[in-house]
Amino acid sequence: MIEKRTTHCHRVFKGGTITSENRGIACTVRNMSEGGAAIDLDHPVTLPQSFTLSIARDNFVRNCRTVWRNDRRIGLAFVQQCIRCE
């Protein structure tokens, strides 16, 4: 497999929440980097094109999109939101 990451990821084990359209889905964040994260879900779920990942204990909130998926593990890319759009 070819490594495509531009930044090093760090292993973590944190509870998180995926939020979209006022619906929250619990997840476990398994690793993180500046540009994204890998999460585990308890059950396979269809995710929208873009959503928010929150880690309450770290006061962490990022807009995301899915970049890969393997059963219940999902790779996310953090999406930069333009200042004019906020």
PyMOL Python script that loads the backbone (N, CA, C, O; Angstrom):
from pymol import cmd

cmd.read_pdbstr("""\
ATOM      1  N   MET A   1       0.839  -1.176   0.000  1.00  0.00           N
ATOM      2  CA  MET A   1       0.000   0.000   0.000  1.00  0.00           C
ATOM      3  C   MET A   1       0.886   1.243   0.000  1.00  0.00           C
ATOM      4  O   MET A   1       1.885   1.290   0.718  1.00  0.00           O
ATOM      5  N   ILE A   2       0.538   2.223  -0.778  1.00  0.00           N
ATOM      6  CA  ILE A   2       1.312   3.451  -0.882  1.00  0.00           C
ATOM      7  C   ILE A   2       0.833   4.438   0.177  1.00  0.00           C
ATOM      8  O   ILE A   2      -0.363   4.706   0.294  1.00  0.00           O
ATOM      9  N   GLU A   3       1.775   4.973   0.943  1.00  0.00           N
ATOM     10  CA  GLU A   3       1.456   5.966   1.982  1.00  0.00           C
ATOM     11  C   GLU A   3       1.188   7.310   1.317  1.00  0.00           C
ATOM     12  O   GLU A   3       2.037   7.828   0.591  1.00  0.00           O
ATOM     13  N   LYS A   4      -0.002   7.879   1.566  1.00  0.00           N
ATOM     14  CA  LYS A   4      -0.386   9.139   0.942  1.00  0.00           C
ATOM     15  C   LYS A   4      -0.437  10.296   1.927  1.00  0.00           C
ATOM     16  O   LYS A   4      -0.661  11.438   1.526  1.00  0.00           O
ATOM     17  N   ARG A   5      -0.233  10.021   3.206  1.00  0.00           N
ATOM     18  CA  ARG A   5      -0.311  11.085   4.205  1.00  0.00           C
ATOM     19  C   ARG A   5       0.860  12.042   4.082  1.00  0.00           C
ATOM     20  O   ARG A   5       1.984  11.631   3.792  1.00  0.00           O
ATOM     21  N   THR A   6       0.591  13.319   4.302  1.00  0.00           N
ATOM     22  CA  THR A   6       1.652  14.315   4.274  1.00  0.00           C
ATOM     23  C   THR A   6       2.130  14.670   5.678  1.00  0.00           C
ATOM     24  O   THR A   6       3.185  15.285   5.833  1.00  0.00           O
ATOM     25  N   THR A   7       1.369  14.290   6.700  1.00  0.00           N
ATOM     26  CA  THR A   7       1.767  14.542   8.083  1.00  0.00           C
ATOM     27  C   THR A   7       1.663  13.248   8.877  1.00  0.00           C
ATOM     28  O   THR A   7       0.879  12.363   8.536  1.00  0.00           O
ATOM     29  N   HIS A   8       2.452  13.144   9.931  1.00  0.00           N
ATOM     30  CA  HIS A   8       2.480  11.957  10.777  1.00  0.00           C
ATOM     31  C   HIS A   8       1.219  11.892  11.631  1.00  0.00           C
ATOM     32  O   HIS A   8       0.768  12.907  12.161  1.00  0.00           O
ATOM     33  N   CYS A   9       0.648  10.687  11.762  1.00  0.00           N
ATOM     34  CA  CYS A   9      -0.528  10.537  12.617  1.00  0.00           C
ATOM     35  C   CYS A   9      -0.112   9.982  13.972  1.00  0.00           C
ATOM     36  O   CYS A   9       0.896   9.286  14.095  1.00  0.00           O
ATOM     37  N   HIS A  10      -0.904  10.301  14.978  1.00  0.00           N
ATOM     38  CA  HIS A  10      -0.658   9.868  16.347  1.00  0.00           C
ATOM     39  C   HIS A  10      -1.802   8.967  16.789  1.00  0.00           C
ATOM     40  O   HIS A  10      -2.973   9.294  16.599  1.00  0.00           O
ATOM     41  N   ARG A  11      -1.451   7.830  17.382  1.00  0.00           N
ATOM     42  CA  ARG A  11      -2.483   6.934  17.898  1.00  0.00           C
ATOM     43  C   ARG A  11      -3.169   7.562  19.096  1.00  0.00           C
ATOM     44  O   ARG A  11      -2.524   8.120  19.984  1.00  0.00           O
ATOM     45  N   VAL A  12      -4.481   7.461  19.103  1.00  0.00           N
ATOM     46  CA  VAL A  12      -5.280   7.956  20.227  1.00  0.00           C
ATOM     47  C   VAL A  12      -6.408   6.963  20.464  1.00  0.00           C
ATOM     48  O   VAL A  12      -6.643   6.075  19.645  1.00  0.00           O
ATOM     49  N   PHE A  13      -7.085   7.111  21.556  1.00  0.00           N
ATOM     50  CA  PHE A  13      -8.270   6.307  21.865  1.00  0.00           C
ATOM     51  C   PHE A  13      -9.222   7.231  22.613  1.00  0.00           C
ATOM     52  O   PHE A  13      -9.222   7.280  23.843  1.00  0.00           O
ATOM     53  N   LYS A  14     -10.038   7.969  21.845  1.00  0.00           N
ATOM     54  CA  LYS A  14     -10.908   8.988  22.432  1.00  0.00           C
ATOM     55  C   LYS A  14     -12.325   8.824  21.909  1.00  0.00           C
ATOM     56  O   LYS A  14     -12.543   8.452  20.756  1.00  0.00           O
ATOM     57  N   GLY A  15     -13.269   9.107  22.769  1.00  0.00           N
ATOM     58  CA  GLY A  15     -14.662   9.107  22.365  1.00  0.00           C
ATOM     59  C   GLY A  15     -14.974  10.365  21.578  1.00  0.00           C
ATOM     60  O   GLY A  15     -14.557  11.459  21.957  1.00  0.00           O
ATOM     61  N   GLY A  16     -15.698  10.216  20.495  1.00  0.00           N
ATOM     62  CA  GLY A  16     -16.069  11.351  19.671  1.00  0.00           C
ATOM     63  C   GLY A  16     -17.505  11.235  19.207  1.00  0.00           C
ATOM     64  O   GLY A  16     -18.184  10.240  19.462  1.00  0.00           O
ATOM     65  N   THR A  17     -17.951  12.270  18.521  1.00  0.00           N
ATOM     66  CA  THR A  17     -19.300  12.296  17.962  1.00  0.00           C
ATOM     67  C   THR A  17     -19.247  12.862  16.556  1.00  0.00           C
ATOM     68  O   THR A  17     -18.640  13.905  16.314  1.00  0.00           O
ATOM     69  N   ILE A  18     -19.888  12.166  15.638  1.00  0.00           N
ATOM     70  CA  ILE A  18     -20.077  12.666  14.285  1.00  0.00           C
ATOM     71  C   ILE A  18     -21.455  13.314  14.259  1.00  0.00           C
ATOM     72  O   ILE A  18     -22.443  12.696  14.656  1.00  0.00           O
ATOM     73  N   THR A  19     -21.520  14.547  13.797  1.00  0.00           N
ATOM     74  CA  THR A  19     -22.787  15.265  13.771  1.00  0.00           C
ATOM     75  C   THR A  19     -23.095  15.750  12.361  1.00  0.00           C
ATOM     76  O   THR A  19     -22.241  16.320  11.681  1.00  0.00           O
ATOM     77  N   SER A  20     -24.331  15.512  11.937  1.00  0.00           N
ATOM     78  CA  SER A  20     -24.809  15.999  10.656  1.00  0.00           C
ATOM     79  C   SER A  20     -26.322  16.088  10.716  1.00  0.00           C
ATOM     80  O   SER A  20     -26.994  15.162  11.172  1.00  0.00           O
ATOM     81  N   GLU A  21     -26.845  17.202  10.256  1.00  0.00           N
ATOM     82  CA  GLU A  21     -28.299  17.397  10.209  1.00  0.00           C
ATOM     83  C   GLU A  21     -28.949  17.084  11.553  1.00  0.00           C
ATOM     84  O   GLU A  21     -29.949  16.368  11.605  1.00  0.00           O
ATOM     85  N   ASN A  22     -28.399  17.606  12.622  1.00  0.00           N
ATOM     86  CA  ASN A  22     -28.920  17.452  13.987  1.00  0.00           C
ATOM     87  C   ASN A  22     -28.975  16.004  14.456  1.00  0.00           C
ATOM     88  O   ASN A  22     -29.773  15.677  15.334  1.00  0.00           O
ATOM     89  N   ARG A  23     -28.151  15.135  13.893  1.00  0.00           N
ATOM     90  CA  ARG A  23     -28.092  13.735  14.291  1.00  0.00           C
ATOM     91  C   ARG A  23     -26.666  13.428  14.730  1.00  0.00           C
ATOM     92  O   ARG A  23     -25.718  13.724  14.002  1.00  0.00           O
ATOM     93  N   GLY A  24     -26.506  12.842  15.903  1.00  0.00           N
ATOM     94  CA  GLY A  24     -25.188  12.506  16.411  1.00  0.00           C
ATOM     95  C   GLY A  24     -24.951  11.009  16.418  1.00  0.00           C
ATOM     96  O   GLY A  24     -25.839  10.233  16.772  1.00  0.00           O
ATOM     97  N   ILE A  25     -23.751  10.606  16.025  1.00  0.00           N
ATOM     98  CA  ILE A  25     -23.358   9.204  16.007  1.00  0.00           C
ATOM     99  C   ILE A  25     -22.079   9.069  16.821  1.00  0.00           C
ATOM    100  O   ILE A  25     -21.084   9.731  16.526  1.00  0.00           O
ATOM    101  N   ALA A  26     -22.095   8.226  17.834  1.00  0.00           N
ATOM    102  CA  ALA A  26     -20.905   8.013  18.651  1.00  0.00           C
ATOM    103  C   ALA A  26     -19.843   7.277  17.841  1.00  0.00           C
ATOM    104  O   ALA A  26     -20.154   6.410  17.025  1.00  0.00           O
ATOM    105  N   CYS A  27     -18.579   7.641  18.082  1.00  0.00           N
ATOM    106  CA  CYS A  27     -17.466   6.983  17.414  1.00  0.00           C
ATOM    107  C   CYS A  27     -16.266   6.941  18.356  1.00  0.00           C
ATOM    108  O   CYS A  27     -16.251   7.603  19.394  1.00  0.00           O
ATOM    109  N   THR A  28     -15.276   6.163  17.982  1.00  0.00           N
ATOM    110  CA  THR A  28     -14.005   6.124  18.704  1.00  0.00           C
ATOM    111  C   THR A  28     -12.924   6.613  17.760  1.00  0.00           C
ATOM    112  O   THR A  28     -12.734   6.049  16.683  1.00  0.00           O
ATOM    113  N   VAL A  29     -12.217   7.657  18.155  1.00  0.00           N
ATOM    114  CA  VAL A  29     -11.132   8.196  17.343  1.00  0.00           C
ATOM    115  C   VAL A  29      -9.891   7.360  17.633  1.00  0.00           C
ATOM    116  O   VAL A  29      -9.465   7.261  18.783  1.00  0.00           O
ATOM    117  N   ARG A  30      -9.305   6.756  16.594  1.00  0.00           N
ATOM    118  CA  ARG A  30      -8.179   5.833  16.759  1.00  0.00           C
ATOM    119  C   ARG A  30      -6.831   6.458  16.445  1.00  0.00           C
ATOM    120  O   ARG A  30      -5.828   6.096  17.062  1.00  0.00           O
ATOM    121  N   ASN A  31      -6.785   7.389  15.499  1.00  0.00           N
ATOM    122  CA  ASN A  31      -5.554   8.135  15.256  1.00  0.00           C
ATOM    123  C   ASN A  31      -5.901   9.480  14.661  1.00  0.00           C
ATOM    124  O   ASN A  31      -6.976   9.666  14.090  1.00  0.00           O
ATOM    125  N   MET A  32      -4.974  10.423  14.802  1.00  0.00           N
ATOM    126  CA  MET A  32      -5.204  11.782  14.318  1.00  0.00           C
ATOM    127  C   MET A  32      -3.909  12.373  13.790  1.00  0.00           C
ATOM    128  O   MET A  32      -2.814  12.014  14.224  1.00  0.00           O
ATOM    129  N   SER A  33      -4.062  13.287  12.844  1.00  0.00           N
ATOM    130  CA  SER A  33      -2.961  14.089  12.345  1.00  0.00           C
ATOM    131  C   SER A  33      -3.507  15.494  12.123  1.00  0.00           C
ATOM    132  O   SER A  33      -4.677  15.758  12.399  1.00  0.00           O
ATOM    133  N   GLU A  34      -2.671  16.386  11.629  1.00  0.00           N
ATOM    134  CA  GLU A  34      -3.148  17.738  11.335  1.00  0.00           C
ATOM    135  C   GLU A  34      -4.250  17.735  10.282  1.00  0.00           C
ATOM    136  O   GLU A  34      -5.153  18.572  10.309  1.00  0.00           O
ATOM    137  N   GLY A  35      -4.164  16.783   9.355  1.00  0.00           N
ATOM    138  CA  GLY A  35      -5.088  16.785   8.225  1.00  0.00           C
ATOM    139  C   GLY A  35      -6.270  15.866   8.307  1.00  0.00           C
ATOM    140  O   GLY A  35      -7.158  15.929   7.456  1.00  0.00           O
ATOM    141  N   GLY A  36      -6.314  14.988   9.334  1.00  0.00           N
ATOM    142  CA  GLY A  36      -7.433  14.063   9.386  1.00  0.00           C
ATOM    143  C   GLY A  36      -7.370  13.105  10.553  1.00  0.00           C
ATOM    144  O   GLY A  36      -6.570  13.274  11.474  1.00  0.00           O
ATOM    145  N   ALA A  37      -8.222  12.097  10.505  1.00  0.00           N
ATOM    146  CA  ALA A  37      -8.323  11.129  11.595  1.00  0.00           C
ATOM    147  C   ALA A  37      -8.882   9.824  11.057  1.00  0.00           C
ATOM    148  O   ALA A  37      -9.439   9.772   9.960  1.00  0.00           O
ATOM    149  N   ALA A  38      -8.724   8.777  11.845  1.00  0.00           N
ATOM    150  CA  ALA A  38      -9.390   7.499  11.575  1.00  0.00           C
ATOM    151  C   ALA A  38     -10.302   7.228  12.754  1.00  0.00           C
ATOM    152  O   ALA A  38      -9.900   7.370  13.909  1.00  0.00           O
ATOM    153  N   ILE A  39     -11.531   6.837  12.457  1.00  0.00           N
ATOM    154  CA  ILE A  39     -12.504   6.576  13.510  1.00  0.00           C
ATOM    155  C   ILE A  39     -13.074   5.175  13.351  1.00  0.00           C
ATOM    156  O   ILE A  39     -13.072   4.613  12.256  1.00  0.00           O
ATOM    157  N   ASP A  40     -13.559   4.619  14.447  1.00  0.00           N
ATOM    158  CA  ASP A  40     -14.291   3.358  14.442  1.00  0.00           C
ATOM    159  C   ASP A  40     -15.732   3.638  14.842  1.00  0.00           C
ATOM    160  O   ASP A  40     -15.999   4.439  15.737  1.00  0.00           O
ATOM    161  N   LEU A  41     -16.655   2.966  14.165  1.00  0.00           N
ATOM    162  CA  LEU A  41     -18.072   3.035  14.502  1.00  0.00           C
ATOM    163  C   LEU A  41     -18.510   1.690  15.042  1.00  0.00           C
ATOM    164  O   LEU A  41     -17.962   0.659  14.652  1.00  0.00           O
ATOM    165  N   ASP A  42     -19.495   1.681  15.939  1.00  0.00           N
ATOM    166  CA  ASP A  42     -20.017   0.421  16.482  1.00  0.00           C
ATOM    167  C   ASP A  42     -20.738  -0.392  15.414  1.00  0.00           C
ATOM    168  O   ASP A  42     -20.695  -1.622  15.427  1.00  0.00           O
ATOM    169  N   HIS A  43     -21.399   0.301  14.489  1.00  0.00           N
ATOM    170  CA  HIS A  43     -22.179  -0.352  13.444  1.00  0.00           C
ATOM    171  C   HIS A  43     -21.907   0.371  12.131  1.00  0.00           C
ATOM    172  O   HIS A  43     -21.688   1.582  12.128  1.00  0.00           O
ATOM    173  N   PRO A  44     -21.916  -0.357  11.012  1.00  0.00           N
ATOM    174  CA  PRO A  44     -21.765   0.323   9.724  1.00  0.00           C
ATOM    175  C   PRO A  44     -22.878   1.352   9.531  1.00  0.00           C
ATOM    176  O   PRO A  44     -24.053   1.049   9.738  1.00  0.00           O
ATOM    177  N   VAL A  45     -22.509   2.546   9.141  1.00  0.00           N
ATOM    178  CA  VAL A  45     -23.456   3.646   8.969  1.00  0.00           C
ATOM    179  C   VAL A  45     -23.129   4.366   7.665  1.00  0.00           C
ATOM    180  O   VAL A  45     -21.959   4.545   7.324  1.00  0.00           O
ATOM    181  N   THR A  46     -24.148   4.772   6.950  1.00  0.00           N
ATOM    182  CA  THR A  46     -23.948   5.612   5.776  1.00  0.00           C
ATOM    183  C   THR A  46     -23.797   7.053   6.245  1.00  0.00           C
ATOM    184  O   THR A  46     -24.672   7.593   6.921  1.00  0.00           O
ATOM    185  N   LEU A  47     -22.686   7.662   5.880  1.00  0.00           N
ATOM    186  CA  LEU A  47     -22.423   9.042   6.292  1.00  0.00           C
ATOM    187  C   LEU A  47     -22.680   9.995   5.139  1.00  0.00           C
ATOM    188  O   LEU A  47     -22.515   9.629   3.975  1.00  0.00           O
ATOM    189  N   PRO A  48     -23.086  11.224   5.460  1.00  0.00           N
ATOM    190  CA  PRO A  48     -23.254  12.229   4.399  1.00  0.00           C
ATOM    191  C   PRO A  48     -21.892  12.634   3.843  1.00  0.00           C
ATOM    192  O   PRO A  48     -20.853  12.238   4.371  1.00  0.00           O
ATOM    193  N   GLN A  49     -21.908  13.412   2.793  1.00  0.00           N
ATOM    194  CA  GLN A  49     -20.668  13.840   2.143  1.00  0.00           C
ATOM    195  C   GLN A  49     -19.780  14.655   3.089  1.00  0.00           C
ATOM    196  O   GLN A  49     -18.559  14.504   3.069  1.00  0.00           O
ATOM    197  N   SER A  50     -20.370  15.501   3.902  1.00  0.00           N
ATOM    198  CA  SER A  50     -19.600  16.269   4.884  1.00  0.00           C
ATOM    199  C   SER A  50     -20.336  16.262   6.224  1.00  0.00           C
ATOM    200  O   SER A  50     -21.563  16.177   6.275  1.00  0.00           O
ATOM    201  N   PHE A  51     -19.565  16.353   7.298  1.00  0.00           N
ATOM    202  CA  PHE A  51     -20.119  16.270   8.646  1.00  0.00           C
ATOM    203  C   PHE A  51     -19.104  16.859   9.609  1.00  0.00           C
ATOM    204  O   PHE A  51     -18.027  17.290   9.198  1.00  0.00           O
ATOM    205  N   THR A  52     -19.447  16.876  10.893  1.00  0.00           N
ATOM    206  CA  THR A  52     -18.573  17.435  11.919  1.00  0.00           C
ATOM    207  C   THR A  52     -18.124  16.337  12.867  1.00  0.00           C
ATOM    208  O   THR A  52     -18.929  15.510  13.296  1.00  0.00           O
ATOM    209  N   LEU A  53     -16.827  16.330  13.196  1.00  0.00           N
ATOM    210  CA  LEU A  53     -16.283  15.444  14.218  1.00  0.00           C
ATOM    211  C   LEU A  53     -15.996  16.278  15.449  1.00  0.00           C
ATOM    212  O   LEU A  53     -15.307  17.295  15.365  1.00  0.00           O
ATOM    213  N   SER A  54     -16.522  15.856  16.604  1.00  0.00           N
ATOM    214  CA  SER A  54     -16.296  16.549  17.874  1.00  0.00           C
ATOM    215  C   SER A  54     -15.703  15.580  18.886  1.00  0.00           C
ATOM    216  O   SER A  54     -16.100  14.418  18.966  1.00  0.00           O
ATOM    217  N   ILE A  55     -14.741  16.083  19.660  1.00  0.00           N
ATOM    218  CA  ILE A  55     -14.203  15.347  20.802  1.00  0.00           C
ATOM    219  C   ILE A  55     -14.379  16.274  21.995  1.00  0.00           C
ATOM    220  O   ILE A  55     -13.578  17.184  22.206  1.00  0.00           O
ATOM    221  N   ALA A  56     -15.426  16.041  22.771  1.00  0.00           N
ATOM    222  CA  ALA A  56     -15.834  16.959  23.831  1.00  0.00           C
ATOM    223  C   ALA A  56     -14.733  17.204  24.853  1.00  0.00           C
ATOM    224  O   ALA A  56     -14.508  18.348  25.247  1.00  0.00           O
ATOM    225  N   ARG A  57     -14.045  16.157  25.289  1.00  0.00           N
ATOM    226  CA  ARG A  57     -13.051  16.331  26.362  1.00  0.00           C
ATOM    227  C   ARG A  57     -11.863  17.185  25.936  1.00  0.00           C
ATOM    228  O   ARG A  57     -11.159  17.735  26.783  1.00  0.00           O
ATOM    229  N   ASP A  58     -11.633  17.301  24.614  1.00  0.00           N
ATOM    230  CA  ASP A  58     -10.535  18.124  24.099  1.00  0.00           C
ATOM    231  C   ASP A  58     -11.020  19.449  23.530  1.00  0.00           C
ATOM    232  O   ASP A  58     -10.217  20.239  23.033  1.00  0.00           O
ATOM    233  N   ASN A  59     -12.328  19.703  23.595  1.00  0.00           N
ATOM    234  CA  ASN A  59     -12.911  20.902  23.003  1.00  0.00           C
ATOM    235  C   ASN A  59     -12.499  21.004  21.526  1.00  0.00           C
ATOM    236  O   ASN A  59     -12.112  22.070  21.049  1.00  0.00           O
ATOM    237  N   PHE A  60     -12.592  19.877  20.819  1.00  0.00           N
ATOM    238  CA  PHE A  60     -12.132  19.736  19.442  1.00  0.00           C
ATOM    239  C   PHE A  60     -13.338  19.599  18.522  1.00  0.00           C
ATOM    240  O   PHE A  60     -14.195  18.745  18.750  1.00  0.00           O
ATOM    241  N   VAL A  61     -13.414  20.429  17.488  1.00  0.00           N
ATOM    242  CA  VAL A  61     -14.501  20.354  16.501  1.00  0.00           C
ATOM    243  C   VAL A  61     -13.898  20.638  15.123  1.00  0.00           C
ATOM    244  O   VAL A  61     -13.239  21.659  14.931  1.00  0.00           O
ATOM    245  N   ARG A  62     -14.121  19.742  14.175  1.00  0.00           N
ATOM    246  CA  ARG A  62     -13.628  19.932  12.814  1.00  0.00           C
ATOM    247  C   ARG A  62     -14.666  19.459  11.808  1.00  0.00           C
ATOM    248  O   ARG A  62     -15.344  18.455  12.023  1.00  0.00           O
ATOM    249  N   ASN A  63     -14.782  20.195  10.704  1.00  0.00           N
ATOM    250  CA  ASN A  63     -15.580  19.744   9.568  1.00  0.00           C
ATOM    251  C   ASN A  63     -14.771  18.682   8.835  1.00  0.00           C
ATOM    252  O   ASN A  63     -13.554  18.812   8.700  1.00  0.00           O
ATOM    253  N   CYS A  64     -15.440  17.630   8.360  1.00  0.00           N
ATOM    254  CA  CYS A  64     -14.744  16.484   7.773  1.00  0.00           C
ATOM    255  C   CYS A  64     -15.445  15.991   6.520  1.00  0.00           C
ATOM    256  O   CYS A  64     -16.589  16.335   6.221  1.00  0.00           O
ATOM    257  N   ARG A  65     -14.685  15.155   5.797  1.00  0.00           N
ATOM    258  CA  ARG A  65     -15.250  14.367   4.701  1.00  0.00           C
ATOM    259  C   ARG A  65     -14.579  12.997   4.743  1.00  0.00           C
ATOM    260  O   ARG A  65     -13.441  12.878   5.198  1.00  0.00           O
ATOM    261  N   THR A  66     -15.266  11.978   4.280  1.00  0.00           N
ATOM    262  CA  THR A  66     -14.721  10.626   4.250  1.00  0.00           C
ATOM    263  C   THR A  66     -13.745  10.490   3.085  1.00  0.00           C
ATOM    264  O   THR A  66     -14.048  10.913   1.970  1.00  0.00           O
ATOM    265  N   VAL A  67     -12.568   9.897   3.339  1.00  0.00           N
ATOM    266  CA  VAL A  67     -11.602   9.659   2.264  1.00  0.00           C
ATOM    267  C   VAL A  67     -11.382   8.170   2.013  1.00  0.00           C
ATOM    268  O   VAL A  67     -10.964   7.795   0.917  1.00  0.00           O
ATOM    269  N   TRP A  68     -11.649   7.320   2.986  1.00  0.00           N
ATOM    270  CA  TRP A  68     -11.611   5.872   2.784  1.00  0.00           C
ATOM    271  C   TRP A  68     -12.464   5.196   3.846  1.00  0.00           C
ATOM    272  O   TRP A  68     -12.808   5.788   4.869  1.00  0.00           O
ATOM    273  N   ARG A  69     -12.795   3.942   3.576  1.00  0.00           N
ATOM    274  CA  ARG A  69     -13.653   3.209   4.499  1.00  0.00           C
ATOM    275  C   ARG A  69     -13.311   1.727   4.421  1.00  0.00           C
ATOM    276  O   ARG A  69     -13.079   1.192   3.337  1.00  0.00           O
ATOM    277  N   ASN A  70     -13.283   1.067   5.579  1.00  0.00           N
ATOM    278  CA  ASN A  70     -13.011  -0.360   5.655  1.00  0.00           C
ATOM    279  C   ASN A  70     -13.906  -0.924   6.759  1.00  0.00           C
ATOM    280  O   ASN A  70     -13.558  -0.854   7.938  1.00  0.00           O
ATOM    281  N   ASP A  71     -15.040  -1.475   6.384  1.00  0.00           N
ATOM    282  CA  ASP A  71     -16.024  -2.010   7.323  1.00  0.00           C
ATOM    283  C   ASP A  71     -16.469  -0.921   8.293  1.00  0.00           C
ATOM    284  O   ASP A  71     -17.235  -0.037   7.910  1.00  0.00           O
ATOM    285  N   ARG A  72     -16.000  -0.966   9.552  1.00  0.00           N
ATOM    286  CA  ARG A  72     -16.428   0.034  10.537  1.00  0.00           C
ATOM    287  C   ARG A  72     -15.356   1.079  10.823  1.00  0.00           C
ATOM    288  O   ARG A  72     -15.584   1.963  11.648  1.00  0.00           O
ATOM    289  N   ARG A  73     -14.210   1.010  10.181  1.00  0.00           N
ATOM    290  CA  ARG A  73     -13.185   2.045  10.329  1.00  0.00           C
ATOM    291  C   ARG A  73     -13.259   2.982   9.134  1.00  0.00           C
ATOM    292  O   ARG A  73     -13.361   2.546   7.987  1.00  0.00           O
ATOM    293  N   ILE A  74     -13.207   4.285   9.427  1.00  0.00           N
ATOM    294  CA  ILE A  74     -13.367   5.298   8.393  1.00  0.00           C
ATOM    295  C   ILE A  74     -12.244   6.318   8.510  1.00  0.00           C
ATOM    296  O   ILE A  74     -11.943   6.806   9.599  1.00  0.00           O
ATOM    297  N   GLY A  75     -11.627   6.634   7.375  1.00  0.00           N
ATOM    298  CA  GLY A  75     -10.602   7.676   7.331  1.00  0.00           C
ATOM    299  C   GLY A  75     -11.232   8.999   6.966  1.00  0.00           C
ATOM    300  O   GLY A  75     -11.990   9.090   6.000  1.00  0.00           O
ATOM    301  N   LEU A  76     -10.919  10.030   7.738  1.00  0.00           N
ATOM    302  CA  LEU A  76     -11.494  11.358   7.539  1.00  0.00           C
ATOM    303  C   LEU A  76     -10.424  12.363   7.157  1.00  0.00           C
ATOM    304  O   LEU A  76      -9.287  12.279   7.621  1.00  0.00           O
ATOM    305  N   ALA A  77     -10.789  13.305   6.317  1.00  0.00           N
ATOM    306  CA  ALA A  77      -9.946  14.468   6.038  1.00  0.00           C
ATOM    307  C   ALA A  77     -10.631  15.670   6.654  1.00  0.00           C
ATOM    308  O   ALA A  77     -11.838  15.854   6.495  1.00  0.00           O
ATOM    309  N   PHE A  78      -9.862  16.489   7.359  1.00  0.00           N
ATOM    310  CA  PHE A  78     -10.412  17.717   7.912  1.00  0.00           C
ATOM    311  C   PHE A  78     -10.515  18.734   6.783  1.00  0.00           C
ATOM    312  O   PHE A  78      -9.576  18.929   6.011  1.00  0.00           O
ATOM    313  N   VAL A  79     -11.667  19.371   6.705  1.00  0.00           N
ATOM    314  CA  VAL A  79     -11.948  20.323   5.633  1.00  0.00           C
ATOM    315  C   VAL A  79     -11.794  21.734   6.174  1.00  0.00           C
ATOM    316  O   VAL A  79     -12.397  22.097   7.184  1.00  0.00           O
ATOM    317  N   GLN A  80     -10.986  22.517   5.495  1.00  0.00           N
ATOM    318  CA  GLN A  80     -10.828  23.922   5.887  1.00  0.00           C
ATOM    319  C   GLN A  80     -12.043  24.687   5.365  1.00  0.00           C
ATOM    320  O   GLN A  80     -12.410  24.579   4.195  1.00  0.00           O
ATOM    321  N   GLN A  81     -12.647  25.448   6.246  1.00  0.00           N
ATOM    322  CA  GLN A  81     -13.800  26.258   5.842  1.00  0.00           C
ATOM    323  C   GLN A  81     -13.319  27.667   5.574  1.00  0.00           C
ATOM    324  O   GLN A  81     -12.566  28.232   6.367  1.00  0.00           O
ATOM    325  N   CYS A  82     -13.751  28.239   4.455  1.00  0.00           N
ATOM    326  CA  CYS A  82     -13.298  29.588   4.160  1.00  0.00           C
ATOM    327  C   CYS A  82     -13.929  30.589   5.128  1.00  0.00           C
ATOM    328  O   CYS A  82     -15.051  30.396   5.598  1.00  0.00           O
ATOM    329  N   ILE A  83     -13.201  31.643   5.412  1.00  0.00           N
ATOM    330  CA  ILE A  83     -13.653  32.646   6.382  1.00  0.00           C
ATOM    331  C   ILE A  83     -14.943  33.304   5.920  1.00  0.00           C
ATOM    332  O   ILE A  83     -15.803  33.603   6.747  1.00  0.00           O
ATOM    333  N   ARG A  84     -15.100  33.535   4.635  1.00  0.00           N
ATOM    334  CA  ARG A  84     -16.305  34.167   4.113  1.00  0.00           C
ATOM    335  C   ARG A  84     -17.549  33.302   4.311  1.00  0.00           C
ATOM    336  O   ARG A  84     -18.663  33.819   4.394  1.00  0.00           O
ATOM    337  N   CYS A  85     -17.350  31.954   4.389  1.00  0.00           N
ATOM    338  CA  CYS A  85     -18.478  31.040   4.513  1.00  0.00           C
ATOM    339  C   CYS A  85     -18.980  30.886   5.934  1.00  0.00           C
ATOM    340  O   CYS A  85     -20.080  30.372   6.140  1.00  0.00           O
ATOM    341  N   GLU A  86     -18.214  31.312   6.909  1.00  0.00           N
ATOM    342  CA  GLU A  86     -18.609  31.110   8.317  1.00  0.00           C
ATOM    343  C   GLU A  86     -19.706  32.050   8.734  1.00  0.00           C
ATOM    344  O   GLU A  86     -20.150  32.011   9.881  1.00  0.00           O
TER     345      GLU A  86
END
""", "prot")
cmd.dss("prot")
cmd.show_as("cartoon", "prot")
cmd.util.cbc("prot")
cmd.orient("prot")
